[in-house]
Amino acid sequence: MKTLDANVITQLNATGKKPVLLFELALTGLTLRYAAYMSNIAFPHGGTSYTAKAIVFGGISQSIEGQIGRVQLDFDNASQDMAAYFNYYAFEGRMLTIKRVYLDADNHAPVADTEYIEIFSGPMEQPEEIGRNWFKISATEGKPLRKKVLNDLYNKACRHRFGYGQCNQDGLADLTSLTATGTADSGTISTLVDSALTQVDDYWNYGEIVVVKGGITYTRKVKDFVADDDEITFDIPLPVAVDETTTYTVYKGCPKTWDACQANQAWGPSADNKLNFGGCIHIGIWREE
């Protein structure tokens, strides 16, 4: 980052949503709160504050579902603060919790200190090493996070197709307004027009459309939707032209950005999915243990 032009850094900060890991060590009578970031993280309106600290993952073990089962962490101990805490407090058996939040363009934390994703929670073991510069500690996943594990998450690598039978198996997402089926009024090899499509501009962008003509099915991505013309443009032209005998089913898409997750266009029962940015938790199957 130091080699980048200042204007470039400004642009990155203006458009990026930066994920930051927060660490809570719940000792008896004291909770240490740290942020693996360049500066302290404070939730507004008198919320919880986390002190900036150098923290390194020494090792992570994960289950086949992607659940973190064990972590090994190195906490900065250059000022001997961690060693001092160890002298007065017991770490073994106390809970370590790791949370992820997303800072806005001005490096501000979310409004509420409840807006986070918990990625790990489990009891700590006896510290392995108390060095001059690093304080090493391990923790193993606790029962709370193991009770419910998502077998499938909706993200860019999701193997399921939105709107199909494998998707929304927990039934929490309302797909009614996110799909449309009809017969085209007209079109070309690159476009489909149907006056029944009354949504706003770009509503179907990033989505998928299944076109059927002459008994043959063609699947395309939606490049653009123009409300004034009721026209969908495909990402790749069809080998045949769309006409009034063509039927279709279109599925709403998503650019998979933070702005989409926090806007009203977000999928899910609340129309606000920013807590699950990077994976829509309601698109999947819960497995009880």
N, C-alpha and C positions, 0 to 999 in steps of 0.2 A: 504493500500500500504506500510505503514511503516514496517509491519511485514514480508513482502516478502523479500526473498533473493535478494541481489543486482544483481546477474546474471539473475534472473527471470525478474526483472524490466528492465534490459537491453534488454532482448529478447522481452518483451512487447513493449518497445519503438521502437525497430528495425522493428517490423512487423505490428504494429497497425497504423491505420489511425484515428487520434483522432478528433472527432467532437467538435467544440468550438463555443459557441454562442457569437455574437458581438451585442452590443447595441448602438444605436445612438439616442441621444436626441437633436432634432433640435430646439434650442431656438432662439429667435430673436437676430441675430448678433453673435451667438456662437453655435457650435455643440459639445456636449459632446460625446466622443467615449470611450466605455468601453468593456473589454473582460472578460467573466466569466471564468477565467483561472488563473493558478498559476504564470504566467509571462506575460509581455506585448506582444502583437501580432503586428508585423510590416510587412506589405507587402513589398517585395524587390523592388529595382529600384526606390526608392523615393516615394513609395506608402503610403497609409493611415496607421496610427498607432493607436492602441487601448490600453488603459491603463488597466492593470489587476485590477480587483475589485471583492469583494465578492458580489454576486447578487443572490437573492433567489426568486423563483417563489412562491408567496403566494397563487395563485389560477389561474386556466386556464379554460375557457369555450370553448367548441368546438362544431361546427355544426356536423350534421350527416355525412357530407362529410369529416370530419377531419380538416376543416378549423378553425383556432383559431379565436374566436370572441371577446375575452376579456382577458386581463392579469392583474394580480396584482403582483407588483414587490417590493422587499425590496433591496435598494441599501445601501451598507456599508456607514455609516456616522460617524464612530469613530473619524475621524480627523475633523469632522464638515465641510467638503468640500461641501457636498450636501446642507447643511443648508446655507452656504455662497452663493452658486449659487442661492438658492431660494430667498435670500434677494435682489438680483440684477436683476433676470430674472423671467419672467412669464412662468410657466410650462403649465398651463391650455390652451388647444387648440393647443399646439405645438405637432409636430409629433414625435412619438416613433417608431423606426424601429428595428426589431430583425432579424439578419442574422445568417446563419450557414455556417461555413467553415470547411474544413478538413485539419489538419496539417499533414505534411509528417513525416517520421520516425525520423527526426532530429528536430521536433517541429517547422518547418518552415511553414509559411503561403503560399497559392498559389502564383504563380508568379504575377498575375494581381489582383488588388483590385476589379475587376469586377467578379471574380470567387467566387460566393457565392450563397446560396439559401436564398431568403427572405421568412421568415416564418410568419412575422407579420408586419403590418404597420397601424398605426392609431393614432388619437389625444389623448393626455393625459388629464386626469381630474385634478382638483385641488388636490395637494398632501394630503393624508389622515392623515399622521402623520409625524412629524419631531422629531424623538427621539434622544436620546443620541448616540445610536449605529446604528439606521436604519432610512432610509428615504423611506417612503411607498408611492407608486404612482400606479395608475391604468390607463389603456388605452383601448379604444374600437376600434375594427376593422374599418378601413376606406373603402371608396368606391373602390379604385383601386384593392384591392385583392378580393373583392366580385364580381366584374364584370365577372371574369372567374374562375370557380371552376372545378377541375378534379373530375368527378364522380368515375373514376377508375384509380388506379396507378398500374404499374407493380412493384411488390416487392415479397418477399417470401410468403406473405399471399394472393397474388392475386388469386381471384376466377376464373380467366379466364385461358385458356390454350394457350400458345404461338403458333401463326400460324393459330389459328382457327378463325371462323367468328367474335367472340366477341372481338378479339384482334386487335389492330392497327386500331381502328375505325376512327381515324382522318386521316389515310392514309399517315402519314409522314414517316413511317418506310418502307424500301425496303426489302420485305421478299423474293425476288427472290433468293438471294444467301444464304438465311438462312434456306431453305428447299430443300429436294431432294426426288424424287419419282422414283421408279424403280422396277425391278424384280431381285431377287437374283440369282447369279450364283451357289451358294452352301451355306452350313452352317451346324450348329448343333442345339441342343436345346438351346445353350447359345450364338451362334454367327450367323452373317449373312455376306456373302461376295458378293460384287458386284463390278466388275472392273470399273463401271461408276462412282464410288465414288473416285474422283481424288483430294480431299481436303488434306490439310496437316495433320500431326499427331495431334490427340486430337481435331480436329475441331468440331466434333459432341459430344464431352464429355459434360456431364451434361444435354444433350438434351433429347428429347423424340422420340421414334420410335413406329409407328403403323404398326404391321405385320398382313398380311391377308393370311391365308392358308386354303384351303378347305371351303371357305365361312365363316370362323370364324375369328374374329378380336381379336388381342392381343395387349395390350399397355404396353410398357416397357420403362424404363429409360436407357439411354446410359451410360454404365460404362466406356467404352474406345473405341477409334477408332485408328487403326493402319494403317497408309497410305501405307506402303510397301505391306501389305496383302489385302488392301481394305476391312478391316474386322471391323465390329461393334460387340462389346460384350455387352450383356444385363446385367442389374443388377440382374434380376431373370430369371432362365431358363424357356423356354416354355414347355408346355405339349407335343408338337410335334416337330420334327426336321425340320429345314429350308431346302428347296431344290429349284430346278429351277422353281417350280410352285408357289413359295411364292412371294408376292408383298409387298411393304413397302412404307411408307412415314416417313422421319426422319426430325426432327426439331432441329435447333441449340440451344444449351443450354448455360448457363452462370453460373460461380461459384458465382456470385453476390458479388464480392469483389471489392475494390477500384482499384486494378491493372487491372482487367478486364474492369472496367468502363473507365479508362483513356487510354486503349490500342486500337489498330485499330480493335480489334475484338468486340468492343462495338456496341450494337444495336443503330440504329438511323441514321438520315440523315447526321450527321457530323462524325460518327465513333469515337466520343469522348463525352462520357456521364458523365464525372466526376462532372459536375455541378448538376446533378440530382441523384447522388449516393444515393441509398436507395429507389429509385422509378423513373422509366424511364418515364419522363413526356410525351413523344411522344406516349406511348402506352396507349391510353385512349380517353375519350370523353370530349370536352370542353362544358360547359353549360354557355350560356350567360345570364346575368340578366339585 
